[in-house]
Amino acid sequence: MGPDCVILDLEDGVAQSQKGVARQNLQRILAQTRPPAPAVLVRINPGSSQLREDIEAAAHPGVLGIVLPKCDSRKEVVKVARALGEVERRKGMPDRALKLFLLIESAGGLMELPSITGGSARVAGLIFGAEDWCLDMGIARTGCGEELAIARWNIAICAHARGLIAIDTVYTDFQDEEGLRRDAETAKRMGFSGKLAIHPKQIEVIHSIFAPGEKELAEAELLVAAFDRALAQGKGAIAVNGKMVDRPIAERARLLLLRSNRSK
């Protein structure tokens, strides 16, 4: 099973002297990409003289959206959204074809979440960048990840409040499968809908945590069907397999089925 999405990087993964080469490589790759393929995001250089060139190179029908790193300013979101609109119009692309995914990597970004997420209707998701966040906070990242809790909760809460996707940070030790599993399970419990992978060998584990299994889907179908029958009988809460089920629980199950294309 492959990734749902790949992020092509023009920012930190590219030496300053190679930025132009990276943009050329990006355009070459996009020209060769054919469906079916994972969704493509492009991480650009924020707040720099290269931002416009990055957007120009990334504006392609095969690109889902732009990842805006080190995002801590509504003004920057508005600026990038405006630049995307200009490029779309010039290239004859549909309005808002390119989505914005905001990478939260600083204390400032965390404090400004309500403001920056309201900066553009293009904003489709929030991504947590724990490594830079820890650097900004002057703290060390640990295997248990408890130091990330406040950032994770705030990002997940804001994403759900705005109707956005919440994507968790990478787990950097790609040899530690159990650590990755624990970290991904923690993120899922907090409300994240996916997680970044730093190595291909992490993809299967991440899918196993975030993608619902057949048993979970079957239970959701049973629960929704039973609750709908109860509603038709004028009941607002029922017991299913020894557990009390009311509207919020039934709606969570219904949403799970919708996301998995299993709703009727």
C-alpha positions as CSV (number, residue, x, y, z in Angstrom):
1,M,0.0,0.0,0.0
2,G,1.5,3.3,-1.1
3,P,1.1,6.8,0.4
4,D,-2.2,8.8,0.0
5,C,-0.1,11.9,-0.8
6,V,3.5,12.9,-1.4
7,I,5.0,16.3,-0.6
8,L,7.6,17.5,-3.1
9,D,10.0,19.8,-1.2
10,L,11.4,23.1,-2.4
11,E,12.2,24.3,1.2
12,D,14.5,22.8,3.9
13,G,15.3,19.7,1.9
14,V,17.0,21.8,-0.8
15,A,20.3,23.6,-0.4
16,Q,20.0,27.4,-1.1
17,S,22.3,27.1,-4.1
18,Q,20.0,24.4,-5.6
19,K,16.6,26.1,-5.4
20,G,16.5,26.8,-9.1
21,V,17.4,23.2,-10.0
22,A,14.8,21.9,-7.6
23,R,12.1,24.0,-9.3
24,Q,13.2,22.6,-12.7
25,N,13.1,19.0,-11.3
26,L,9.6,19.7,-9.9
27,Q,8.3,20.8,-13.3
28,R,9.9,17.8,-15.0
29,I,8.3,15.4,-12.4
30,L,4.9,17.0,-12.7
31,A,5.0,16.7,-16.5
32,Q,5.7,13.0,-16.2
33,T,3.1,12.2,-13.5
34,R,0.1,10.2,-14.7
35,P,-2.9,8.9,-12.8
36,P,-3.5,6.9,-10.8
37,A,-0.9,8.5,-8.5
38,P,-0.9,9.8,-5.0
39,A,-2.1,13.3,-4.5
40,V,0.8,15.8,-4.7
41,L,1.6,18.8,-2.5
42,V,4.5,21.1,-2.9
43,R,6.3,22.7,0.1
44,I,7.5,26.2,-0.9
45,N,9.9,28.7,0.6
46,P,7.9,31.1,2.8
47,G,8.4,34.8,3.1
48,S,11.3,34.9,0.6
49,S,12.1,36.3,-2.8
50,Q,11.7,32.8,-4.2
51,L,8.1,32.4,-3.1
52,R,6.6,33.6,-6.4
53,E,9.0,31.4,-8.4
54,D,8.0,28.4,-6.2
55,I,4.3,29.1,-6.8
56,E,4.8,29.5,-10.5
57,A,6.6,26.1,-10.7
58,A,4.1,24.4,-8.5
59,A,0.9,25.6,-10.2
60,H,0.1,22.5,-12.2
61,P,-3.2,20.5,-12.7
62,G,-1.5,17.5,-11.1
63,V,-0.8,19.4,-7.8
64,L,-3.5,19.3,-5.1
65,G,-2.0,22.2,-3.1
66,I,0.8,24.1,-1.5
67,V,2.3,23.5,1.9
68,L,3.2,26.8,3.6
69,P,6.0,26.1,6.1
70,K,6.7,28.1,9.3
71,C,3.2,29.6,9.1
72,D,2.6,32.0,11.9
73,S,1.0,35.0,10.2
74,R,-2.4,35.6,8.7
75,K,-0.8,38.2,6.5
76,E,1.5,35.6,5.0
77,V,-1.5,33.3,4.3
78,V,-3.4,36.1,2.5
79,K,-0.2,37.0,0.5
80,V,0.3,33.4,-0.7
81,A,-3.4,32.9,-1.4
82,R,-3.4,36.0,-3.5
83,A,-0.3,34.9,-5.4
84,L,-2.0,31.5,-6.1
85,G,-5.1,33.2,-7.5
86,E,-3.0,35.3,-9.9
87,V,-1.1,32.2,-11.2
88,E,-4.3,30.2,-11.6
89,R,-5.9,33.0,-13.6
90,R,-2.8,33.4,-15.8
91,K,-2.6,29.7,-16.4
92,G,-6.3,29.2,-17.0
93,M,-6.7,26.9,-14.0
94,P,-10.0,26.8,-12.0
95,D,-10.4,29.2,-9.2
96,R,-9.1,27.8,-5.9
97,A,-7.8,24.7,-7.7
98,L,-4.7,24.9,-5.4
99,K,-5.4,24.3,-1.8
100,L,-3.3,25.6,1.1
101,F,-1.9,23.4,3.9
102,L,-0.5,25.3,6.8
103,L,2.6,23.8,8.5
104,I,2.6,24.9,12.1
105,E,6.2,24.8,13.4
106,S,6.4,27.6,16.1
107,A,5.0,28.9,19.3
108,G,3.8,31.9,17.3
109,G,2.0,29.8,14.8
110,L,0.3,27.9,17.6
111,M,-0.9,31.2,19.2
112,E,-2.2,32.5,15.9
113,L,-4.1,29.4,14.8
114,P,-7.6,30.9,14.8
115,S,-6.4,33.9,12.8
116,I,-4.2,32.2,10.2
117,T,-6.8,29.5,9.5
118,G,-9.3,32.2,8.7
119,G,-6.9,33.9,6.3
120,S,-8.2,32.2,3.1
121,A,-10.9,29.9,1.9
122,R,-8.1,27.9,0.2
123,V,-6.9,26.6,3.6
124,A,-7.7,22.9,3.6
125,G,-5.6,21.5,6.3
126,L,-3.1,21.9,9.2
127,I,0.1,20.0,9.5
128,F,2.2,19.8,12.7
129,G,5.9,20.2,12.3
130,A,7.3,19.0,15.7
131,E,11.0,19.2,15.0
132,D,11.0,23.0,14.3
133,W,8.4,23.5,17.0
134,C,10.7,21.9,19.6
135,L,13.6,24.0,18.3
136,D,11.5,27.2,18.6
137,M,10.5,26.2,22.1
138,G,14.0,25.3,23.1
139,I,13.0,21.8,24.2
140,A,14.1,18.3,23.3
141,R,11.8,15.9,21.5
142,T,11.4,12.6,23.4
143,G,10.2,9.1,22.4
144,C,7.0,9.4,24.5
145,G,6.1,12.7,22.9
146,E,4.4,14.2,26.0
147,E,6.1,17.6,25.2
148,L,4.0,17.7,22.0
149,A,0.6,17.3,23.6
150,I,-0.4,21.0,23.9
151,A,0.6,21.7,20.3
152,R,-1.2,18.6,19.0
153,W,-4.4,19.3,20.9
154,N,-4.6,22.9,19.8
155,I,-3.9,22.0,16.1
156,A,-6.4,19.2,16.1
157,I,-9.1,21.3,17.9
158,C,-8.6,24.3,15.5
159,A,-8.7,22.0,12.5
160,H,-12.0,20.4,13.5
161,A,-13.5,23.8,14.4
162,R,-12.7,25.1,10.9
163,G,-13.6,21.9,9.1
164,L,-10.0,21.2,8.1
165,I,-7.8,18.1,7.8
166,A,-5.3,17.7,10.6
167,I,-2.1,15.9,9.7
168,D,0.4,14.9,12.5
169,T,4.1,15.3,12.5
170,V,6.8,12.8,11.4
171,Y,8.2,10.1,13.7
172,T,11.9,10.5,12.9
173,D,13.2,7.1,14.1
174,F,12.1,5.0,11.0
175,Q,13.7,1.9,12.5
176,D,11.4,2.0,15.6
177,E,8.1,0.5,14.4
178,E,6.6,0.2,17.8
179,G,7.4,3.7,18.7
180,L,5.8,4.9,15.4
181,R,2.7,2.8,16.2
182,R,2.4,4.4,19.7
183,D,2.9,7.9,18.3
184,A,0.4,7.4,15.5
185,E,-2.2,6.0,18.0
186,T,-1.8,9.0,20.2
187,A,-2.3,11.4,17.3
188,K,-5.4,9.5,16.2
189,R,-6.9,9.7,19.7
190,M,-6.3,13.4,19.6
191,G,-8.3,13.8,16.4
192,F,-5.7,13.8,13.7
193,S,-6.8,12.2,10.4
194,G,-3.3,11.2,9.1
195,K,0.4,11.4,9.8
196,L,3.5,12.4,7.8
197,A,6.0,9.6,7.0
198,I,9.7,10.3,6.8
199,H,10.5,6.9,5.2
200,P,8.6,4.5,3.0
201,K,8.8,1.7,5.5
202,Q,6.5,3.8,7.8
203,I,3.6,3.9,5.4
204,E,2.1,0.5,6.2
205,V,2.1,1.1,10.0
206,I,0.5,4.6,9.6
207,H,-2.2,3.1,7.3
208,S,-2.9,0.4,9.8
209,I,-3.6,3.0,12.5
210,F,-5.6,5.6,10.5
211,A,-7.4,3.5,8.0
212,P,-10.3,1.7,9.5
213,G,-10.3,-2.1,9.3
214,E,-13.1,-4.3,8.1
215,K,-14.1,-5.1,11.7
216,E,-14.4,-1.4,12.6
217,L,-16.4,-0.7,9.5
218,A,-18.7,-3.6,10.0
219,E,-19.4,-2.5,13.6
220,A,-20.1,1.0,12.4
221,E,-22.6,-0.3,9.8
222,L,-24.3,-2.3,12.5
223,L,-24.5,0.6,14.8
224,V,-25.8,3.1,12.2
225,A,-28.5,0.6,11.0
226,A,-29.6,-0.1,14.6
227,F,-29.8,3.6,15.5
228,D,-31.7,4.5,12.3
229,R,-34.3,1.8,13.2
230,A,-34.5,3.2,16.7
231,L,-35.1,6.7,15.4
232,A,-37.9,5.5,13.2
233,Q,-39.5,4.1,16.3
234,G,-39.1,7.4,18.1
235,K,-36.2,6.4,20.3
236,G,-33.2,8.7,20.9
237,A,-30.8,6.2,22.5
238,I,-30.4,2.4,22.3
239,A,-28.1,-0.3,23.5
240,V,-26.0,-2.1,20.8
241,N,-23.9,-5.0,22.0
242,G,-24.1,-3.9,25.6
243,K,-23.0,-0.3,24.8
244,M,-25.3,2.8,25.0
245,V,-25.6,4.6,21.6
246,D,-27.0,8.1,21.1
247,R,-26.9,10.6,18.3
248,P,-23.2,11.7,18.6
249,I,-21.9,8.2,18.7
250,A,-24.1,7.2,15.7
251,E,-22.9,10.2,13.8
252,R,-19.3,9.4,14.4
253,A,-19.9,5.9,13.0
254,R,-21.8,7.4,10.0
255,L,-18.9,9.8,9.3
256,L,-16.4,6.9,9.4
257,L,-18.5,5.1,6.8
258,L,-18.7,8.2,4.6
259,R,-14.9,8.7,4.7
260,S,-14.5,5.0,3.8
261,N,-17.1,5.2,1.0
262,R,-19.2,2.6,2.9
263,S,-22.3,4.8,3.5
264,K,-25.6,3.8,2.0
